[in-house]
Amino acid sequence: MCRRSPEAATAMALSGVRVLELAGLAPAPLCGMILADFGARVVRVDRPPGSASASDVQGRGKRSLALDLKRPQGAAVLRRLCGGADVLVEPFRHGVMEKLGLGPEVLLQENPRLIYARLTGFGQTGKYAKSAGHDINYLALSGVLSNLGRKDENPCAPINLLADFAGGGVMCAMGIVIALYERATSGRGQIIDASMVEGVAYLSSFLWKSKNLGLWSRPRGENLLDSGAPFYEIYRTSDGKFVAVGALEPQFYEQLIKGLGLDSDELPPQMSSSDWPDMKKKFASIFAQKTQAEWCNIFDGTDACVTPVLSLDDVASHQHNKQRSSFIKNDQGEISPRPAPRLSRTPGVASCKRDPFIGEHTEEILVEYGFTKQEIAKLHADKVIGFNKPKANL
């Protein structure tokens, strides 16, 4: 499912789009990988080999150019590359690109069609614009973190998926695609100010829009969807694994009760929140009596909304995911999720090749962008660029 034929590459939705992604941490690499998975020609601009380069485990489908942007010659090379690019993704703190002479006012003047995507935690303006931060900080400032966690416990950040990847990488990729669509009409590029704080806040629009519905009227951990309800909870099974229960609607709840071997006539009403703590204990004691597989045998094929909590080691082998080929394996045997969502005519097709070495494609890329062999040799001699050709296996 990750083998690209020349015909497939041509038919992909973003084929022909040239993207320069300045190497950074988590969000920008995901943004670049999404664009590459759907056909864009993504060049990751890395620091030269031997320097403190960012580690990109999301380099699928990209090529690498090693370039020292701190050198005036290096900044000049990127400036020239941007003249022939469609998109620049930069993940640096406010003001870094301006100091290098690579701010949007410069690059857009030279290439008015350039889409200049600035992906940062706090955005380009505001009190924290120049401050350091990580996913947990952006999540906190967005208001979302205050809603995450169990009763009588501190708020809990769910790894770094929400702000970094969803509010950052995915939102930035969406902004780029929107800008590309608009450019088809106007012929003009623009600047994207992708703030992870604002991105994750936008993702949480449902929280804001449902505040007056009573869904979040109780303290954290006591509401319908935040582990307060016994029918929207995670339970441990007898083999130390878990099942996820999401039987919200009455008809689904009735099937849950039936599968647990209980009689709804002998139980409190489903929405009696004062009974929820006791009901959670009851459900927990029942789920602890069977293995995860046994519960799957009971609930699979029903609408009780009970599913196994799969580990990363198990998820690709689950029957549903296998039937949809939801996970793919690259040439090194590494398993990862396939591109989503699926498009019927121009689907994303992930590359099976390993991630690029830093500087592996430096010469190839510079030639594509119009640099001569002599210019490349001079840049290499001056240590502005780096090469890192893989050694042949003999």
C-alpha positions as CSV (number, residue, x, y, z in Angstrom):
1,M,0.0,0.0,0.0
2,C,3.0,2.4,0.0
3,R,4.5,1.5,-3.4
4,R,4.3,4.5,-5.8
5,S,4.2,3.9,-9.5
6,P,5.1,6.9,-11.8
7,E,1.4,7.0,-12.8
8,A,0.3,7.1,-9.2
9,A,2.7,9.9,-8.3
10,T,1.5,12.0,-11.2
11,A,-2.1,11.5,-10.2
12,M,-1.7,12.5,-6.6
13,A,-3.5,15.6,-5.4
14,L,-0.5,17.7,-4.6
15,S,1.8,16.5,-7.5
16,G,3.9,19.3,-8.8
17,V,3.8,21.4,-5.6
18,R,7.4,22.2,-4.5
19,V,7.8,22.5,-0.7
20,L,10.8,23.6,1.3
21,E,10.5,22.5,4.9
22,L,13.1,23.9,7.4
23,A,14.1,21.2,9.8
24,G,12.5,21.4,13.2
25,L,10.8,19.4,15.9
26,A,7.5,17.4,15.7
27,P,4.9,19.7,14.2
28,A,6.7,20.9,11.0
29,P,7.9,17.4,10.1
30,L,4.4,16.1,10.3
31,C,3.1,19.0,8.2
32,G,5.8,18.2,5.5
33,M,5.0,14.5,5.7
34,I,1.3,15.1,5.1
35,L,2.1,17.2,2.0
36,A,4.6,14.5,0.8
37,D,2.1,11.7,1.3
38,F,-0.3,13.4,-1.0
39,G,2.2,14.1,-3.8
40,A,4.1,17.3,-3.0
41,R,7.9,17.3,-3.7
42,V,9.1,18.1,-0.2
43,V,12.7,19.1,0.5
44,R,13.8,19.1,4.1
45,V,16.4,21.7,4.6
46,D,18.7,20.3,7.3
47,R,21.6,21.7,9.2
48,P,24.9,20.2,7.9
49,P,25.9,16.7,9.1
50,G,27.8,17.0,12.4
51,S,25.8,20.0,13.7
52,A,23.0,19.8,16.3
53,S,20.4,18.7,13.7
54,A,16.8,18.0,14.7
55,S,15.8,14.4,14.6
56,D,13.0,13.9,12.1
57,V,11.2,10.5,12.3
58,Q,8.6,11.8,9.9
59,G,10.8,12.1,6.9
60,R,8.7,9.8,4.8
61,G,8.7,10.8,1.1
62,K,11.1,13.7,1.6
63,R,14.5,14.5,0.3
64,S,17.2,16.2,2.4
65,L,19.4,19.2,1.6
66,A,22.1,20.1,4.2
67,L,22.5,23.8,4.4
68,D,24.1,26.2,6.9
69,L,21.6,29.0,7.2
70,K,23.7,30.9,9.7
71,R,26.2,31.6,7.0
72,P,25.3,34.5,4.6
73,Q,26.0,32.2,1.7
74,G,23.6,29.6,3.1
75,A,20.9,32.2,3.6
76,A,21.4,33.3,0.0
77,V,21.0,29.7,-1.2
78,L,17.7,29.3,0.6
79,R,16.6,32.7,-0.8
80,R,17.3,31.5,-4.3
81,L,15.5,28.2,-3.6
82,C,12.4,30.0,-2.4
83,G,12.3,31.8,-5.8
84,G,11.4,28.5,-7.4
85,A,9.3,27.0,-4.6
86,D,5.5,27.0,-3.9
87,V,5.7,26.6,-0.2
88,L,8.1,27.4,2.6
89,V,7.5,25.8,6.1
90,E,9.5,27.4,8.8
91,P,9.3,26.4,12.5
92,F,11.5,29.0,14.2
93,R,10.6,31.4,16.9
94,H,9.5,34.9,16.0
95,G,12.3,37.0,14.4
96,V,14.8,34.3,13.6
97,M,14.1,34.3,9.8
98,E,14.1,38.1,9.8
99,K,17.6,38.1,11.3
100,L,18.7,35.8,8.5
101,G,17.3,38.2,5.9
102,L,14.7,35.6,5.0
103,G,11.6,37.1,6.3
104,P,8.3,37.0,4.3
105,E,8.5,40.6,3.2
106,V,11.8,39.7,1.4
107,L,10.9,36.3,0.0
108,L,7.4,37.3,-1.1
109,Q,8.7,40.3,-2.9
110,E,11.0,38.1,-4.9
111,N,8.4,35.3,-5.4
112,P,4.9,36.7,-5.0
113,R,3.4,33.2,-5.5
114,L,5.2,31.8,-2.4
115,I,3.1,30.5,0.5
116,Y,5.1,31.3,3.6
117,A,3.9,29.0,6.4
118,R,5.1,30.0,9.9
119,L,4.5,27.3,12.4
120,T,5.1,28.3,16.0
121,G,3.7,27.6,19.4
122,F,2.4,31.1,20.3
123,G,2.2,32.7,16.9
124,Q,3.9,35.8,15.4
125,T,2.4,38.4,17.8
126,G,1.4,38.6,21.4
127,K,3.1,38.5,24.8
128,Y,4.5,35.0,24.4
129,A,5.5,35.3,20.7
130,K,9.3,35.2,21.5
131,S,9.0,32.7,24.3
132,A,10.0,29.1,24.3
133,G,7.3,26.4,24.9
134,H,6.1,22.9,24.3
135,D,2.9,21.1,23.6
136,I,1.9,21.2,27.3
137,N,2.3,25.0,27.4
138,Y,0.3,25.6,24.2
139,L,-2.4,23.2,25.5
140,A,-2.5,25.1,28.8
141,L,-2.9,28.5,27.2
142,S,-5.6,27.3,24.8
143,G,-7.9,26.4,27.7
144,V,-8.1,22.8,26.6
145,L,-5.8,21.4,29.2
146,S,-8.0,22.5,32.1
147,N,-10.7,20.1,30.8
148,L,-8.4,17.0,30.5
149,G,-8.0,14.7,33.5
150,R,-9.9,12.7,36.1
151,K,-11.8,13.7,39.1
152,D,-9.8,15.1,42.0
153,E,-6.6,14.9,39.9
154,N,-4.4,17.5,38.2
155,P,-5.1,18.2,34.5
156,C,-3.3,15.7,32.4
157,A,-1.7,16.3,29.0
158,P,-2.3,13.4,26.5
159,I,1.3,12.9,25.3
160,N,2.0,15.7,22.8
161,L,-0.6,14.9,20.1
162,L,-3.1,17.7,20.6
163,A,-1.2,20.9,20.3
164,D,2.0,19.8,18.5
165,F,0.5,17.5,15.9
166,A,-3.2,18.3,15.6
167,G,-3.2,22.0,16.4
168,G,0.2,22.5,14.8
169,G,1.2,20.1,12.0
170,V,-2.3,19.2,10.7
171,M,-3.7,22.8,11.0
172,C,-0.6,24.2,9.2
173,A,-1.0,21.6,6.4
174,M,-4.7,22.5,6.1
175,G,-3.7,26.2,5.9
176,I,-1.2,25.5,3.1
177,V,-3.8,23.6,1.1
178,I,-6.3,26.4,1.5
179,A,-3.7,28.9,0.4
180,L,-2.8,26.8,-2.6
181,Y,-6.4,26.7,-3.6
182,E,-6.8,30.4,-3.3
183,R,-3.6,31.0,-5.2
184,A,-5.1,29.2,-8.2
185,T,-7.6,32.1,-8.5
186,S,-5.5,35.1,-7.4
187,G,-2.1,34.0,-8.5
188,R,-0.7,35.3,-5.2
189,G,0.9,33.6,-2.3
190,Q,0.5,34.7,1.4
191,I,1.8,34.3,4.9
192,I,0.3,31.6,7.2
193,D,0.6,32.4,10.9
194,A,0.0,28.9,12.4
195,S,-0.1,29.1,16.2
196,M,-0.4,25.8,18.0
197,V,-2.3,27.6,20.8
198,E,-4.9,28.8,18.3
199,G,-4.9,25.6,16.4
200,V,-5.7,23.4,19.4
201,A,-8.2,26.0,20.6
202,Y,-10.0,25.8,17.2
203,L,-10.0,22.0,17.5
204,S,-11.8,22.5,20.8
205,S,-14.6,24.5,19.2
206,F,-17.1,21.9,20.4
207,L,-16.2,22.6,24.0
208,W,-17.1,26.3,23.5
209,K,-20.2,25.6,21.5
210,S,-21.6,23.1,23.9
211,K,-20.9,25.0,27.2
212,N,-24.5,25.9,27.5
213,L,-25.8,22.4,26.9
214,G,-24.8,21.1,30.3
215,L,-22.2,18.7,29.0
216,W,-19.4,20.4,31.0
217,S,-21.4,21.9,33.9
218,R,-19.8,19.6,36.5
219,P,-16.2,19.7,37.8
220,R,-13.5,18.0,35.6
221,G,-13.8,14.2,35.6
222,E,-17.5,14.2,36.5
223,N,-19.1,15.0,33.1
224,L,-20.5,12.8,30.4
225,L,-17.4,12.6,28.2
226,D,-14.5,13.2,30.6
227,S,-14.6,9.8,32.6
228,G,-17.5,10.8,34.8
229,A,-20.0,8.5,33.2
230,P,-19.7,4.7,33.7
231,F,-20.8,4.1,30.1
232,Y,-18.0,6.3,28.7
233,E,-15.0,4.8,30.3
234,I,-12.0,2.5,30.0
235,Y,-12.1,-0.8,32.0
236,R,-9.4,-3.3,32.8
237,T,-9.9,-6.9,31.8
238,S,-8.8,-10.1,33.6
239,D,-5.7,-10.4,31.5
240,G,-4.5,-6.9,32.4
241,K,-5.6,-5.4,29.1
242,F,-8.4,-2.8,28.6
243,V,-11.6,-2.2,26.7
244,A,-13.1,1.2,25.8
245,V,-16.8,1.8,26.4
246,G,-18.7,4.6,24.7
247,A,-22.4,3.6,25.0
248,L,-23.9,7.0,25.1
249,E,-27.3,6.6,23.4
250,P,-30.0,4.7,25.3
251,Q,-30.2,1.9,22.7
252,F,-26.5,1.4,22.8
253,Y,-26.5,1.5,26.6
254,E,-29.1,-1.2,26.6
255,Q,-26.9,-3.5,24.6
256,L,-24.0,-2.8,26.9
257,I,-26.1,-3.7,29.9
258,K,-27.2,-6.9,28.1
259,G,-23.6,-7.9,27.3
260,L,-22.6,-7.4,30.9
261,G,-25.3,-9.8,32.0
262,L,-27.3,-7.1,33.9
263,D,-31.0,-6.2,33.9
264,S,-31.7,-2.5,33.2
265,D,-34.9,-2.7,35.3
266,E,-32.7,-3.4,38.3
267,L,-30.4,-0.5,37.7
268,P,-30.6,3.3,38.2
269,P,-31.6,5.4,35.2
270,Q,-28.6,5.8,32.8
271,M,-28.4,9.6,33.3
272,S,-28.6,9.6,37.1
273,S,-25.2,11.1,37.6
274,S,-25.4,10.7,41.4
275,D,-25.3,6.9,40.8
276,W,-22.4,7.0,38.3
277,P,-19.6,6.3,40.9
278,D,-21.3,3.2,42.1
279,M,-22.2,2.1,38.6
280,K,-18.5,2.5,37.5
281,K,-17.5,0.2,40.4
282,K,-20.1,-2.4,39.3
283,F,-19.0,-2.3,35.6
284,A,-15.3,-2.4,36.6
285,S,-15.9,-5.6,38.7
286,I,-17.7,-7.3,35.8
287,F,-15.2,-6.4,33.1
288,A,-12.4,-7.7,35.4
289,Q,-13.9,-11.2,35.2
290,K,-13.1,-11.9,31.6
291,T,-10.2,-11.4,29.2
292,Q,-10.2,-8.7,26.5
293,A,-10.7,-11.3,23.8
294,E,-13.7,-12.8,25.7
295,W,-15.3,-9.3,25.9
296,C,-14.6,-8.8,22.1
297,N,-16.4,-12.1,21.4
298,I,-19.4,-10.8,23.4
299,F,-19.6,-7.3,22.0
300,D,-18.2,-7.5,18.4
301,G,-21.1,-7.3,16.0
302,T,-23.3,-5.3,18.5
303,D,-23.9,-1.6,18.9
304,A,-22.8,-1.6,22.5
305,C,-19.8,0.6,21.5
306,V,-17.2,-1.6,23.2
307,T,-13.9,-2.0,21.6
308,P,-10.5,-3.3,22.6
309,V,-7.8,-0.8,23.6
310,L,-5.0,-1.9,21.2
311,S,-1.3,-1.4,21.8
312,L,0.9,-0.1,19.0
313,D,2.2,-3.6,18.6
314,D,-1.3,-5.1,18.1
315,V,-3.1,-2.4,16.1
316,A,-1.9,-3.4,12.6
317,S,-3.0,-7.0,13.1
318,H,-6.5,-6.3,14.2
319,Q,-9.0,-7.7,11.7
320,H,-10.7,-4.4,11.0
321,N,-7.5,-2.5,10.4
322,K,-6.1,-5.4,8.2
323,Q,-9.3,-5.4,6.1
324,R,-8.8,-1.7,5.4
325,S,-5.0,-1.9,5.1
326,S,-4.9,0.9,7.6
327,F,-1.2,0.4,8.3
328,I,1.7,0.1,5.9
329,K,5.2,-1.4,6.1
330,N,8.2,0.3,4.5
331,D,11.3,-1.3,2.9
332,Q,12.9,-1.5,6.4
333,G,9.9,-3.4,7.8
334,E,8.7,-0.4,9.9
335,I,5.0,-0.2,10.4
336,S,3.1,3.2,10.4
337,P,-0.4,4.5,9.6
338,R,-1.3,5.0,5.9
339,P,-2.2,8.5,4.7
340,A,-5.6,9.7,5.7
341,P,-8.3,10.6,4.7
342,R,-8.7,8.4,1.6
343,L,-9.4,10.1,-1.7
344,S,-11.2,8.1,-4.4
345,R,-9.4,9.4,-7.4
346,T,-6.2,10.9,-6.1
347,P,-5.4,9.1,-2.8
348,G,-2.3,9.7,-0.8
349,V,0.4,7.0,-1.3
350,A,3.1,6.9,1.3
351,S,6.7,6.2,0.1
352,C,8.1,2.8,1.1
353,K,11.7,4.2,1.1
354,R,13.5,4.8,4.3
355,D,13.7,8.3,5.6
356,P,16.5,10.4,4.0
357,F,19.9,10.8,5.5
358,I,20.8,14.5,6.3
359,G,22.3,15.9,3.1
360,E,21.6,12.8,1.0
361,H,20.1,14.8,-1.9
362,T,21.9,18.1,-1.6
363,E,23.5,18.1,-5.0
364,E,20.5,16.6,-6.8
365,I,18.1,19.3,-5.3
366,L,20.4,22.2,-6.1
367,V,20.7,21.1,-9.7
368,E,16.9,20.9,-9.9
369,Y,16.7,24.5,-8.6
370,G,19.1,25.8,-11.2
371,F,22.5,25.7,-9.4
372,T,25.5,24.9,-11.6
373,K,28.1,22.2,-10.8
374,Q,30.6,25.0,-10.2
375,E,28.4,26.8,-7.8
376,I,27.7,23.6,-5.9
377,A,31.4,22.7,-5.7
378,K,32.2,26.2,-4.3
379,L,29.4,26.0,-1.7
380,H,30.7,22.5,-0.6
381,A,34.3,23.7,-0.4
382,D,33.2,26.6,1.7
383,K,31.2,24.2,4.0
384,V,28.0,26.0,3.3
385,I,26.3,22.7,2.2
386,G,26.9,19.1,3.1
387,F,26.8,15.8,1.3
388,N,25.9,12.5,2.8
389,K,25.7,9.8,0.2
390,P,24.7,6.4,1.5
391,K,27.4,3.7,1.0
392,A,26.6,0.9,-1.3
393,N,26.1,-2.6,0.2
394,L,28.7,-4.9,-1.2
